[in-house]
């Protein structure tokens, strides 16, 4: 039964950026190769992050019917072979994972529960893991991730009852970082043990790419998972940076990568969303940004080229849709989709009504990915069952 609550992904991005982590980039000179490159070339799994949640307004509340249609589109029109099902609410997570598996997609199931007691988070991991194992035993291709950046989501690692409290304490510099890392390691080990106890396929975790801040013992997992938001002008610099994650001798999954649809967004990395003035009602875009869906599409394709060339295990673009950041083609000042990493744009029937019905339309990034994924799909399946 669903007994969890959580925070929105927008809240996570806000917190990560606020402490300077979302855009963390290791200098190229420090990213020397320490692991062997895999012999295989080309990604094994190509997909998209699909975030589930209660919705931040009545108009964006979760809908099973909408989810089923979205999953169909992800398979038949985006031509992805993988869905990263993440968010909060065990019922929502498992229903979406089941739909993806039923349609023959590879499932990367990742509960992201926050601002609840540690025991509830571990119970949520166990419940989702048991469901993932049932899917696997019935022949579905499934990987299970026990969570995402625990330092932010799990109370007790960084002092503070809520995400905003924890971010505030980090900003003030009052956090004992050594103690924080010990607590993080302890909880990560607990989560991995719970995952192992219920799921017998490939186990993973989604970590921030700042390894100094969030060191992870990848011996606990089968797949290294990294949320990746770097920007480089040369492909070789991406490769040099990513090779450091191969030193564990394990498959590497890019659990998130993406950018927003305006000129200059890729350079902003994980802080590309930080262009909205939330102190105003209605919220509005700061500055005079130039919308450019082509910029978003080009960045995603460039990174896919890098991931393909390295033969990585998986890459999941962030994200399919950000329903709470609607597009306003009639008024650029209120075009909150500019702050979205979605490859589709939400459009309300009544832009000024929070409860308005809405639909999504594909961005150029959707079409660019569909062409790329479609070509790979046409060359034959490469995935296997977990």
Buried (B, 14 or more C-beta within 10 A) or exposed (E): EBEBBBBBBBBBBBBBBBBBBBBBBBEBEEBEEEBEEBEEEBBBBBBBBBBBBBBBEEBBEBEEEBBBEBBEBBBEBBBBBBBBBBBBBBBBBBBBBBBBBEBEBBBBBBBBBBBBEBEBBBBBBBBBBBBBBBBBEEEBBBBBBBBBBBBBBBBBBBBBEBBBBBBBBBEEEEBEEEEBBEBBBEBBEBBBEBBBEBBBBBBBBBBBBBBEBBEBEBEBBBBBBBBBBBBBEEEEBBBBBBBBBBBBEBBBBBBBBBBBBBEBBBBBBBBBBBBBEEEEEEEBBEEEBEBBBBBBBBBBBBBBEBBBBBBBBBBBBBBBBBBBBBBBEEEBEBBBBBBBBBBBBBBBEEBEEEEBEBEBEBBBBBBBBBEBBBEBBEEEEBBEEB
